[in-house]
Amino acid sequence: MTAQQHMLVADIGGTNTRVALAMGDGLDRTTIRRFSNAAHDGLGPILSAYLDEAGMPDCDGACVAVAGPVYDGVARMTNLDWTIDCDGVGKATGAARVAVLNDLQAQGHALGYLAADSLRPVLDGPEPRGDAARLVIGVGTGFNAAPVHEAPGGRIVTASECGHMTLPVRSEADLRLMRFVETAHGFASVEDILSGRGLERLHAFHAESAGFGQRADASAIMAAIAAGEDQVAVATARDFVRLLGSVAGDLALTHLPFGGIYLIGGVARAFTPYYESYGFSQAFRDKGRFSSFMGSFSVAIIEDDYAALEGCVRFLSHSQ
């Protein structure tokens, strides 16, 4: 890559797309721009508009992180009717090297390259080993997780769609919640509760259980939770934190991330004030005879909004 060439990176969420440029030494955060997905009919026009605004820089490489499954370089977004592939990204950017990653994969590639003050501890554990597996869990428009492994040939971040696992049931109340959720499309998944829209669904369940018919959007629910006077909102928050702790604990047992667990996403960050008081640690460690073993894992929140962009840069840099 010559001194005049750049890498273009993009993070495509369910609502917005962030685009930026990078040189060999990392992400240039002064170049980050945000685009509304609703105002565009695909990723191509966004990338073209960005490059035009940036003065049409030469791009040697391009990497995009997508909120949806990626197979053979083709991404179909979970919460947006877009299909994104390497050919389309290459045509829009003129880049010879192109990669399409799941957004959680990009977050995983950013680990170790983020500022220390962008990581907020949720659960303490043993000092993470640098060569140990790590786990990124995303809670935002949707829910997903990706394990991160250090291998002799470089870092491996495997994709998943674990947000569509079955919602866990531990009580009669959980069973009623599952029945309430599955009326929408016949199946109650983790993402149906542990996401922005899931929070609204969980609040609707508690409102109906309390004999109220009101519906509220996620921002109004979070405001009511912060006020602490609306018992429906408080019950919603307690259940959200409990279920997130339980699911995160299940994923920890699945992947054994002795290098740490990292929560990302707007909804995960919004609940930061409530993890301790509403029992995240208790739910995380409530695994019967393995409860003490659950102290082997630390949990932190990534507060860097641009971690996925940083991960895209690192992926491209290490794959040259």
Long-range contacts (C-beta under 8 A, 24 or more apart in sequence): 1-60, 1-61, 1-320, 2-58, 2-60, 4-57, 4-58, 5-57, 5-58, 5-59, 5-60, 6-57, 6-58, 6-59, 6-60, 7-59, 7-60, 7-61, 7-62, 7-63, 7-95, 7-313, 7-316, 7-317, 8-47, 8-50, 8-51, 8-59, 8-61, 8-62, 8-63, 8-93, 8-95, 9-62, 9-63, 9-64, 9-65, 9-309, 9-312, 9-313, 9-316, 10-43, 10-46, 10-47, 10-62, 10-63, 10-64, 10-65, 10-309, 10-312, 11-64, 11-65, 11-103, 11-106, 11-306, 11-308, 11-309, 11-312, 12-37, 12-43, 12-64, 12-65, 12-66, 12-67, 12-77, 12-80, 12-82, 12-84, 12-103, 13-37, 13-67, 13-103, 13-140, 13-141, 14-67, 14-77, 14-78, 14-79, 14-80, 14-140, 14-141, 14-142, 15-141, 17-43, 17-46, 18-305, 18-306, 18-308, 18-309, 19-46, 19-47, 19-50, 20-306, 20-309, 21-54, 21-57, 22-313, 22-316, 24-317, 26-113, 26-310, 26-313, 27-306, 27-309, 27-310, 27-313, 29-306, 32-306, 32-309, 37-80, 37-82, 42-82, 42-84, 42-88, 43-82, 43-84, 43-88, 43-89, 43-92, 44-88, 44-91, 44-92, 47-89, 47-92, 47-93, 48-92, 51-92, 51-93, 58-94, 59-93, 59-94, 59-95, 60-95, 60-96, 60-97, 61-95, 61-96, 61-97, 61-98, 61-99, 61-316, 61-320, 62-89, 62-90, 62-93, 62-95, 62-97, 62-98, 62-99, 62-316, 63-98, 63-99, 63-100, 63-101, 63-106, 63-312, 63-313, 63-315, 63-316, 64-89, 64-99, 64-100, 64-101, 64-312, 65-101, 65-102, 65-103, 65-105, 65-106, 65-107, 65-308, 65-309, 65-311, 65-312, 66-100, 66-101, 66-102, 66-103, 67-102, 67-103, 67-141, 67-142, 68-102, 69-102, 69-159, 69-161, 70-100, 70-101, 70-102, 70-105, 70-159, 73-99, 73-100, 74-100, 75-100, 75-102, 78-142, 78-161, 79-141, 79-142, 97-316, 97-319, 97-320, 99-312, 99-315, 99-316, 99-319, 101-159, 101-311, 101-312, 101-315, 102-144, 102-146, 102-159, 103-138, 103-144, 103-308, 104-136, 104-138, 104-144, 104-145, 104-146, 104-157, 104-159, 104-160, 105-146, 105-157, 105-158, 105-159, 105-311, 105-315, 106-307, 106-308, 106-309, 106-311, 106-312, 106-315, 107-136, 107-138, 107-146, 107-262, 107-264, 107-302, 107-307, 107-308, 107-311, 108-134, 108-136, 108-146, 108-147, 108-148, 108-155, 108-157, 108-311, 109-148, 109-155, 109-157, 109-311, 109-312, 109-314, 109-315, 109-318, 110-302, 110-304, 110-307, 110-308, 110-310, 110-311, 110-314, 111-136, 111-148, 111-262, 111-311, 113-310, 113-311, 113-314, 114-302, 114-304, 114-307, 114-310, 115-304, 118-302, 118-303, 118-304, 118-307, 119-262, 119-300, 119-301, 119-302, 119-303, 120-272, 120-300, 120-301, 120-303, 121-298, 121-299, 121-300, 122-263, 122-272, 122-275, 122-280, 122-299, 122-300, 122-301, 123-280, 123-281, 123-284, 123-297, 123-298, 123-299, 124-298, 125-260, 125-295, 125-296, 125-297, 125-298, 125-299, 126-258, 126-296, 126-298, 128-258, 128-259, 128-260, 128-298, 129-258, 129-259, 130-259, 131-259, 132-257, 132-258, 132-259, 133-255, 133-256, 133-257, 133-258, 133-259, 134-257, 134-259, 134-260, 134-261, 134-262, 135-251, 135-252, 135-255, 135-257, 135-260, 135-261, 135-262, 136-261, 136-262, 136-264, 136-302, 137-248, 137-251, 137-261, 137-262, 137-263, 137-264, 137-268, 138-263, 138-264, 138-265, 138-268, 139-194, 139-195, 139-244, 139-263, 139-264, 139-265, 139-267, 139-268, 140-195, 140-196, 140-264, 140-265, 140-266, 140-267, 140-268, 141-195, 141-196, 141-197, 141-265, 142-191, 142-195, 143-190, 143-191, 143-194, 143-195, 143-198, 144-191, 145-251, 147-255, 147-257, 148-257, 148-259, 154-318, 155-318, 162-190, 162-251, 163-189, 163-190, 163-191, 163-194, 163-195, 164-189, 164-190, 164-191, 165-189, 165-190, 166-190, 167-192, 167-193, 167-243, 168-243, 168-246, 168-247, 168-250, 170-246, 176-205, 176-209, 177-202, 177-205, 177-239, 180-204, 180-205, 180-208, 181-205, 190-247, 193-239, 193-240, 193-243, 194-240, 194-243, 194-244, 194-247, 194-267, 195-267, 196-266, 196-267, 199-236, 199-240, 199-267, 202-236, 202-239, 202-240, 203-232, 203-233, 203-236, 206-232, 206-235, 206-236, 206-239, 207-232, 210-235, 218-267, 222-270, 225-274, 226-273, 237-271, 237-274, 237-278, 238-278, 238-279, 240-271, 241-271, 241-274, 241-275, 241-278, 241-279, 241-280, 241-283, 242-278, 242-279, 242-280, 242-283, 243-283, 244-268, 244-271, 244-280, 244-283, 245-275, 245-279, 245-280, 245-281, 245-282, 245-283, 245-284, 245-286, 246-283, 246-284, 246-286, 248-280, 248-284, 248-299, 249-283, 249-284, 249-285, 249-286, 249-287, 249-294, 252-284, 252-294, 252-297, 253-287, 253-290, 253-294, 257-297, 258-296, 258-297, 260-297, 260-298, 260-299, 260-300, 261-297, 261-298, 261-299, 261-300, 262-299, 262-300, 262-301, 262-302, 263-299, 263-300, 263-301, 263-302, 264-301, 264-302, 264-307, 268-301, 269-301, 269-303, 272-301
